[in-house]
Amino acid sequence: MIEAVKQFFQYAFIQNAIISAFLLSVITGFIGSYIVVRRLVFLSGGITHASFGGIGIAWYFGLNPILGASVFSVFSALGLEYLSQGRTLREDSAIGMLWSFGMAIGILFVFLTPGYAPNLMSFLFGSILTISQTDILLLLILATLTLVFFVAFYYPILFVAFDSDFAKTQNVPVKFISYSLAVLIALSIVFAIRAVGIILIISLLTIPANIANIVTHRFRRIIVLSALISLFSIVAGIAISFRLNVPSGATIIITMMAFYLIAKGVQLVRQRIFTLKV
């Protein structure tokens, strides 16, 4: 057993993946909890798919695809936040239009790019086992920024997450918090593309927080639990994918979903037992 563990960790790409798992779990704990509590899952899905437009544009002009996705996603997130606050357009309509528009732009520019088309599978489904040192550095910077922001503005974030209208009456800087977190959500989505891909990112950000929400309803505990659940799920998914030689991104999400079903099953059993006792 010990030899198998040593053999597993001897590879540099496995070490990079484990470091990335830790950093992603920090980001998931904070950003994912905010997304779930504020019910921004659909909005995050729109930003996620819109980011493909930035990837396509960057690829066409010979730039770093992650840079293009970052710029495109941040502007998309800020635009959606503005529309949702100004009520100039129904939020679900704006998200749906941006969702399809971003994907369409990305597909068009990839098609127009001279030469061989890029391997879109790496962007759509990702692989944490291909994480580079540059990706780790970006994740480290984002995880640090996220941690500092949540520590500095924990209570305003808490008020905005649970009741933004009430937060306004308490002179909480709702717009500042909302726009800042929209940017952090966009960057979290983009920097996680390498790990699980565009198709699966939203699950990475929401499943751990939903599992934690089964156990507790306190925001601080949801953050900590979702981070721990995310870390354990990602590491387990990496180990399973390495062992079975299957895609790591899909394995991580399936592992998370399995933990969610187990947690939900335990909750239902406990509720049933409590009902019978009463």
C-alpha positions as CSV (number, residue, x, y, z in Angstrom):
1,M,0.0,0.0,0.0
2,I,2.8,2.4,1.0
3,E,4.7,1.5,-2.1
4,A,1.7,2.2,-4.3
5,V,1.2,5.6,-2.7
6,K,4.9,6.4,-3.2
7,Q,4.7,5.4,-6.8
8,F,1.6,7.5,-7.3
9,F,3.3,10.7,-6.0
10,Q,6.6,10.2,-7.7
11,Y,5.4,11.7,-11.0
12,A,5.7,15.5,-11.5
13,F,2.3,15.8,-13.2
14,I,0.7,14.1,-10.2
15,Q,2.4,16.5,-7.8
16,N,1.2,19.5,-9.9
17,A,-2.3,18.0,-9.9
18,I,-2.4,17.6,-6.1
19,I,-1.2,21.2,-5.6
20,S,-3.8,22.4,-8.0
21,A,-6.4,20.4,-6.1
22,F,-5.6,22.2,-2.9
23,L,-5.8,25.6,-4.6
24,L,-9.0,24.7,-6.4
25,S,-10.5,23.6,-3.1
26,V,-9.8,27.0,-1.6
27,I,-11.4,28.7,-4.5
28,T,-14.3,26.3,-4.5
29,G,-14.9,26.8,-0.8
30,F,-15.3,30.5,-1.0
31,I,-16.7,31.2,-4.5
32,G,-18.7,28.0,-4.8
33,S,-20.4,28.7,-1.4
34,Y,-21.3,32.2,-2.5
35,I,-22.7,31.0,-5.9
36,V,-24.9,28.4,-4.2
37,V,-26.1,30.6,-1.3
38,R,-26.9,33.5,-3.6
39,R,-28.4,31.2,-6.2
40,L,-26.1,32.3,-9.1
41,V,-25.7,28.8,-10.6
42,F,-27.4,29.7,-13.9
43,L,-25.5,33.0,-14.1
44,S,-22.2,31.2,-13.5
45,G,-23.2,28.7,-16.3
46,G,-23.7,31.6,-18.6
47,I,-20.2,33.1,-17.8
48,T,-18.7,29.6,-18.2
49,H,-20.0,29.1,-21.7
50,A,-19.4,32.7,-22.7
51,S,-15.7,32.2,-21.9
52,F,-15.4,30.0,-25.0
53,G,-15.8,33.1,-27.0
54,G,-12.7,34.6,-25.5
55,I,-10.8,31.4,-26.2
56,G,-11.8,31.4,-29.8
57,I,-10.9,35.1,-30.3
58,A,-7.5,34.7,-28.5
59,W,-6.7,31.6,-30.6
60,Y,-7.5,33.5,-33.9
61,F,-5.1,36.3,-33.0
62,G,-2.4,34.0,-31.7
63,L,-2.8,35.0,-28.0
64,N,-3.0,32.9,-24.9
65,P,-6.5,31.3,-24.8
66,I,-6.7,31.7,-21.0
67,L,-6.0,35.4,-21.3
68,G,-8.7,35.8,-23.9
69,A,-11.2,33.8,-21.8
70,S,-10.3,35.9,-18.7
71,V,-11.1,39.2,-20.5
72,F,-14.2,37.9,-22.1
73,S,-15.5,36.3,-18.9
74,V,-14.8,39.3,-16.7
75,F,-16.7,41.7,-19.1
76,S,-19.5,39.1,-19.4
77,A,-19.8,38.8,-15.6
78,L,-19.8,42.6,-15.1
79,G,-22.4,43.0,-17.9
80,L,-24.7,40.4,-16.4
81,E,-24.3,41.9,-13.0
82,Y,-25.2,45.4,-14.4
83,L,-28.2,44.0,-16.2
84,S,-29.5,42.1,-13.1
85,Q,-29.2,45.2,-11.0
86,G,-30.6,47.7,-13.5
87,R,-33.4,45.4,-14.5
88,T,-33.0,46.6,-18.2
89,L,-33.4,43.0,-19.3
90,R,-34.7,39.9,-17.6
91,E,-31.7,38.1,-16.0
92,D,-32.5,34.7,-17.4
93,S,-32.9,36.1,-20.9
94,A,-29.6,38.0,-20.7
95,I,-27.8,34.8,-19.5
96,G,-29.4,32.6,-22.2
97,M,-28.3,35.1,-24.9
98,L,-24.8,35.5,-23.6
99,W,-24.5,31.7,-23.1
100,S,-25.2,30.9,-26.8
101,F,-23.5,34.1,-28.1
102,G,-20.2,33.3,-26.4
103,M,-20.2,29.7,-27.7
104,A,-21.1,30.9,-31.2
105,I,-18.3,33.5,-31.2
106,G,-15.8,30.9,-30.0
107,I,-16.8,28.3,-32.6
108,L,-16.7,30.9,-35.4
109,F,-13.2,32.2,-34.6
110,V,-11.8,28.7,-34.1
111,F,-13.1,27.8,-37.5
112,L,-11.6,31.0,-39.1
113,T,-8.2,30.4,-37.6
114,P,-5.7,29.4,-40.3
115,G,-4.0,26.0,-40.1
116,Y,-5.0,23.1,-37.9
117,A,-7.9,23.7,-35.4
118,P,-7.0,23.3,-31.8
119,N,-7.9,20.4,-29.7
120,L,-11.2,21.7,-28.3
121,M,-11.6,18.7,-26.0
122,S,-8.9,20.1,-23.7
123,F,-11.0,23.2,-23.2
124,L,-14.4,21.6,-23.1
125,F,-13.5,18.7,-20.7
126,G,-10.1,19.7,-19.3
127,S,-7.5,17.5,-17.5
128,I,-6.1,18.3,-14.1
129,L,-3.2,16.0,-14.9
130,T,-2.0,18.4,-17.6
131,I,-1.8,21.4,-15.2
132,S,1.4,23.4,-15.7
133,Q,3.5,25.5,-13.4
134,T,1.9,28.7,-14.9
135,D,-1.6,27.3,-14.2
136,I,-0.6,26.7,-10.6
137,L,0.8,30.2,-10.2
138,L,-2.5,31.7,-11.6
139,L,-4.5,29.5,-9.2
140,L,-2.3,30.5,-6.3
141,I,-2.8,34.2,-7.1
142,L,-6.5,33.8,-7.4
143,A,-6.8,31.7,-4.2
144,T,-4.9,34.3,-2.3
145,L,-7.0,37.2,-3.7
146,T,-10.2,35.3,-2.9
147,L,-9.1,34.5,0.7
148,V,-8.0,38.1,1.4
149,F,-11.3,39.5,-0.1
150,F,-13.5,37.2,1.9
151,V,-11.6,37.8,5.2
152,A,-11.7,41.6,4.6
153,F,-15.4,41.7,3.7
154,Y,-16.9,38.6,5.3
155,Y,-20.0,40.2,6.9
156,P,-20.9,42.4,3.9
157,I,-20.5,39.3,1.6
158,L,-22.7,37.4,4.1
159,F,-25.4,40.1,4.0
160,V,-25.3,40.3,0.2
161,A,-25.4,36.5,-0.3
162,F,-28.5,36.0,1.9
163,D,-30.5,39.2,1.3
164,S,-29.1,42.0,-0.9
165,D,-32.2,44.2,-0.4
166,F,-31.8,44.1,3.3
167,A,-28.0,44.8,2.9
168,K,-28.8,48.0,1.1
169,T,-30.8,49.3,4.0
170,Q,-27.8,48.6,6.3
171,N,-25.5,50.8,4.1
172,V,-23.6,47.7,2.9
173,P,-21.6,48.5,-0.3
174,V,-23.8,46.0,-2.3
175,K,-22.6,47.1,-5.7
176,F,-18.9,46.9,-4.8
177,I,-19.4,43.4,-3.3
178,S,-21.5,42.2,-6.2
179,Y,-19.2,43.4,-8.9
180,S,-16.0,42.3,-7.1
181,L,-17.4,38.8,-6.6
182,A,-18.6,38.7,-10.2
183,V,-15.0,39.3,-11.3
184,L,-13.8,36.6,-8.9
185,I,-16.4,34.2,-10.2
186,A,-15.3,34.8,-13.8
187,L,-11.6,34.3,-13.0
188,S,-12.4,31.2,-11.0
189,I,-14.2,29.7,-13.9
190,V,-11.4,30.6,-16.4
191,F,-8.6,29.3,-14.2
192,A,-10.4,26.0,-13.6
193,I,-10.8,25.3,-17.3
194,R,-7.5,23.4,-17.4
195,A,-8.7,21.2,-14.5
196,V,-12.2,20.1,-15.6
197,G,-13.1,22.0,-18.7
198,I,-15.9,24.4,-19.7
199,I,-18.6,21.7,-19.7
200,L,-17.9,20.6,-16.1
201,I,-16.7,23.7,-14.3
202,I,-20.1,24.6,-12.9
203,S,-20.3,21.2,-11.2
204,L,-16.9,21.7,-9.6
205,L,-18.1,25.0,-8.1
206,T,-21.5,23.9,-6.9
207,I,-21.6,20.3,-5.9
208,P,-19.2,20.6,-2.9
209,A,-21.2,23.6,-1.5
210,N,-24.5,21.7,-2.0
211,I,-23.1,18.7,-0.1
212,A,-21.9,21.1,2.7
213,N,-25.3,22.7,2.7
214,I,-26.9,19.4,3.6
215,V,-24.8,19.2,6.7
216,T,-25.0,22.9,7.8
217,H,-26.7,26.1,7.0
218,R,-24.1,28.4,8.5
219,F,-22.1,30.2,5.8
220,R,-18.8,30.0,7.5
221,R,-19.1,26.2,7.9
222,I,-20.4,25.8,4.4
223,I,-17.2,27.4,3.1
224,V,-14.9,25.2,5.2
225,L,-16.8,22.0,4.5
226,S,-17.1,22.6,0.8
227,A,-13.4,23.3,0.5
228,L,-12.6,20.0,2.4
229,I,-15.1,18.0,0.3
230,S,-13.7,19.5,-2.9
231,L,-10.1,18.7,-2.0
232,F,-11.0,15.1,-1.0
233,S,-13.1,14.6,-4.2
234,I,-10.5,16.0,-6.5
235,V,-7.7,13.9,-5.0
236,A,-9.9,10.8,-5.1
237,G,-10.9,11.6,-8.7
238,I,-7.2,12.0,-9.7
239,A,-6.3,8.7,-8.1
240,I,-9.2,6.8,-9.8
241,S,-8.6,8.3,-13.2
242,F,-4.9,7.5,-12.9
243,R,-5.6,4.0,-11.9
244,L,-8.3,3.3,-14.5
245,N,-6.7,5.5,-17.3
246,V,-9.9,7.5,-17.8
247,P,-10.5,11.3,-18.1
248,S,-9.7,13.0,-14.8
249,G,-12.2,15.9,-15.2
250,A,-15.2,13.6,-15.6
251,T,-13.9,11.3,-12.9
252,I,-13.7,14.2,-10.4
253,I,-17.2,15.3,-11.1
254,I,-18.6,11.8,-10.9
255,T,-16.8,11.3,-7.6
256,M,-18.3,14.5,-6.2
257,M,-21.8,13.5,-7.4
258,A,-21.4,10.1,-5.7
259,F,-20.6,11.9,-2.4
260,Y,-23.6,14.2,-2.9
261,L,-25.9,11.2,-3.4
262,I,-24.5,9.5,-0.3
263,A,-24.9,12.6,1.8
264,K,-28.5,13.1,0.5
265,G,-29.3,9.5,1.1
266,V,-28.1,9.7,4.7
267,Q,-30.1,12.9,5.2
268,L,-33.3,11.3,3.9
269,V,-32.8,8.2,6.2
270,R,-32.2,10.4,9.2
271,Q,-35.4,12.4,8.4
272,R,-37.3,9.2,8.0
273,I,-36.1,7.9,11.3
274,F,-36.9,11.2,13.0
275,T,-40.5,11.1,11.5
276,L,-41.1,7.6,12.7
277,K,-40.0,8.5,16.2
278,V,-42.3,11.5,16.3
